[in-house]
Amino acid sequence: MARINAEQEQENYVKKQIREAREGEYPEHKSIQEAENGSMVNDMEDLKQLGEDMDEMSTNSEDEAQGLTPDPEQ
């Protein structure tokens, strides 16, 4: 099995999110008036989605193991 590089992995991740959005996996955006600005999440649906997104992200250690520099470097 061929190993994919970081750019391919990122592209696959973005394509997956686009596909899931088209299939209705993500809730519709809230109107500006309804959204709570300054908050990472506005309701439980947002919180669940954020958790799923965070689960799919690689850690800084995983990025460094692939030869990447975490961005932004903190």
C-alpha positions in Angstrom: 0.0 0.0 0.0 1.4 3.4 -1.0 2.0 5.9 1.8 0.3 9.3 1.1 2.1 12.5 1.9 0.7 15.4 4.0 -0.6 17.3 1.0 -2.6 14.4 -0.2 -3.9 13.7 3.2 -5.1 17.3 3.5 -6.7 17.2 0.1 -8.5 13.9 1.0 -9.7 15.5 4.3 -11.1 18.6 2.5 -12.8 16.5 -0.2 -14.4 14.3 2.5 -15.8 17.4 4.2 -17.1 18.8 1.0 -18.7 15.5 0.1 -20.3 15.2 3.6 -21.6 18.8 3.4 -23.2 18.0 0.0 -24.8 14.9 1.5 -26.3 16.9 4.4 -23.9 15.7 7.1 -23.4 19.2 8.4 -26.3 21.4 9.7 -27.2 24.5 7.7 -25.4 27.7 8.7 -27.2 30.0 11.1 -28.1 33.5 10.2 -25.8 36.3 11.5 -28.5 37.5 13.8 -29.0 34.0 15.3 -25.3 33.1 15.6 -23.5 34.0 18.9 -20.4 35.8 17.7 -17.3 35.2 19.8 -18.2 31.6 20.6 -16.7 28.5 19.1 -20.2 26.8 19.2 -23.7 28.1 19.3 -25.6 24.9 20.3 -25.2 21.2 20.9 -25.2 20.4 17.2 -22.2 22.7 16.7 -20.4 21.2 19.7 -20.9 17.6 18.4 -19.6 18.6 15.0 -16.6 20.4 16.5 -15.8 17.3 18.5 -15.9 15.2 15.3 -13.7 17.6 13.4 -11.2 17.7 16.3 -11.0 13.9 16.4 -10.0 13.9 12.7 -7.2 16.4 13.2 -3.7 15.2 13.7 -1.7 16.3 16.7 1.4 18.5 16.6 3.5 15.3 17.3 1.9 13.5 14.4 2.5 16.5 12.1 6.1 16.7 13.2 6.6 12.9 12.6 5.5 13.6 9.0 8.0 16.4 8.7 5.5 19.2 9.0 5.7 22.3 11.3 2.6 23.0 13.3 0.8 26.1 12.1 0.5 28.4 13.8 3.5 27.5 15.9 2.6 28.1 19.5 
